[in-house]
Structures are given as C-alpha cells and as structure tokens.
C-alpha cells in the first residue's frame, strides 16, 4: 500500500486484502502530523502510562492473570510479546483490531468475549 498525503490531518481507510480472519475488517487510520508533533507523540509513547486510582483494581487483575503472558505494559511486570502492547491503550480511538470504538464498555466486552467484536480472534475469552 502506498500513501502520499499532502497535508496534515486524519485519513481513514479500510483494508481490502484478506490476510485471514484475524485481520479481516481492518480499519486504517493514518495521522499525518508535523515533524514536531510526531516527535512529541513518540516521546509520549515511550513513557509509562499514568494510572489513576480508578484503574487500580483493573491493573491488579491484569497483573495477576494470564494477561501478562501475552501483553506488555511499560512500568509493570507485564512483558508479553504475543499480543499488542497495552501501555497507552485508552489513548487510542479504536482498538480490538480496530473493529470497535475504544470505550470502557467495548473493552469489557472484548476481554469477556472477543468473538462478539471480532469473530475468529486469537484473544481468549477471559469471562
């Protein structure tokens, strides 16, 4: 795929190549930024996530279950490499293989039953 943007902004697309069930319906979001904006984003992404008190129970569950075997979160014991890095998960507009808006409700559904959002996902249902 080739993309040659002429101005900054958000460009949306939909992958038309079928690479298997895991990648079907892949939404593409291309953010075109100035060099300074991009460098600032890179710096932010290299920092550990800042957890609030409201997420401490979720963090405890994440760190004491099988989640850490597949996923990494900077600044925690989670260093899995099979699944995506979740350090800045809630800063993303979409997740769950870009198949759904990144909301607390969709994240809960994704964890409990990934096939409800993305049939054929290799993410196990964590109930």
C-alpha positions in Angstrom: 0.0 0.0 0.0 1.3 3.5 -0.8 0.0 6.7 0.8 1.3 10.2 -0.1 -0.5 12.8 1.9 -0.1 16.4 1.0 -1.4 18.0 4.3 -1.7 17.2 8.0 -4.9 15.5 9.3 -6.6 12.2 9.8 -7.1 9.9 6.8 -9.4 6.9 7.1 -9.3 3.7 5.1 -10.4 0.1 5.1 -8.0 -2.7 4.2 -9.3 -4.7 1.2 -6.8 -7.6 1.3 -7.9 -10.7 3.2 -5.0 -11.9 5.3 -7.1 -14.3 7.4 -9.8 -14.0 10.0 -7.5 -12.1 12.4 -7.1 -9.2 10.0 -10.5 -9.1 8.3 -12.3 -5.7 8.6 -9.0 -3.9 9.5 -9.7 -0.2 9.8 -6.9 2.1 8.8 -6.3 5.4 10.5 -3.3 7.5 9.2 -2.5 10.5 11.3 -0.3 13.0 9.4 1.4 15.4 11.7 4.2 18.0 11.5 7.6 16.7 12.5 7.4 18.5 15.9 4.0 16.9 16.6 5.2 13.5 15.6 8.4 13.8 17.8 6.2 14.8 20.8 3.9 11.8 20.2 7.0 9.5 20.1 8.2 10.9 23.4 4.8 10.4 25.0 4.5 6.8 23.7 7.9 6.0 25.2 6.8 6.9 28.7 5.0 4.5 31.1 1.3 5.0 31.3 0.0 7.0 34.3 -2.6 5.0 36.2 -5.2 6.7 38.3 -6.7 5.3 41.5 -9.8 4.4 39.4 -7.9 1.8 37.4 -6.0 0.2 40.3 -8.4 -2.8 40.6 -8.1 -3.4 36.8 -4.4 -3.2 37.0 -4.3 -5.7 39.9 -6.4 -8.2 37.9 -4.3 -7.6 34.7 -1.1 -8.2 36.6 -2.3 -11.3 38.4 -3.8 -13.2 35.5 -2.7 -14.7 32.2 -2.9 -11.2 30.5 0.8 -10.5 31.3 1.8 -13.6 29.3 0.7 -12.0 26.0 0.6 -8.3 26.6 3.2 -5.7 27.7 2.6 -2.6 29.7 5.6 -0.3 30.3 6.4 0.2 34.0 4.7 -3.1 35.1 5.7 -6.8 35.3 3.8 -7.4 32.0 6.3 -8.0 29.2 4.4 -10.4 26.9 5.1 -10.1 23.2 2.4 -12.2 21.6 -0.4 -9.6 21.8 -0.2 -5.8 21.4 1.5 -3.5 23.9 -1.3 -2.0 26.0 0.7 0.8 27.7 -1.3 3.6 26.2 -4.4 1.5 25.4 -7.0 4.1 26.5 -5.4 6.9 24.5 -6.3 5.1 21.3 -9.6 6.0 19.5 -10.2 2.4 18.3 -8.9 -0.9 19.4 -9.9 -4.5 19.4 -8.2 -4.9 16.0 -9.7 -1.5 15.1 -13.1 -3.2 14.9 -14.8 -1.1 17.6 -14.6 2.3 19.3 -12.3 2.2 22.3 -14.8 2.7 25.1 -14.8 1.1 28.6 -17.9 -0.9 27.6 -16.3 -2.3 24.4 -13.1 -3.1 26.3 -15.0 -5.1 28.8 -16.9 -6.9 26.1 -13.6 -7.5 24.2 -12.0 -9.1 27.4 -15.0 -11.2 28.2 -15.9 -12.3 24.7 -13.6 -11.1 21.9 -15.6 -13.0 19.2 -18.5 -10.7 19.9 -16.5 -7.9 18.4 -14.0 -9.7 16.2 -15.1 -13.2 15.2 -12.1 -15.6 14.9 -9.8 -13.5 17.2 -7.0 -15.3 18.9 -7.6 -13.4 22.1 -9.1 -15.9 24.5 -12.4 -15.1 26.2 -11.4 -14.1 29.8 -15.0 -14.1 31.1 
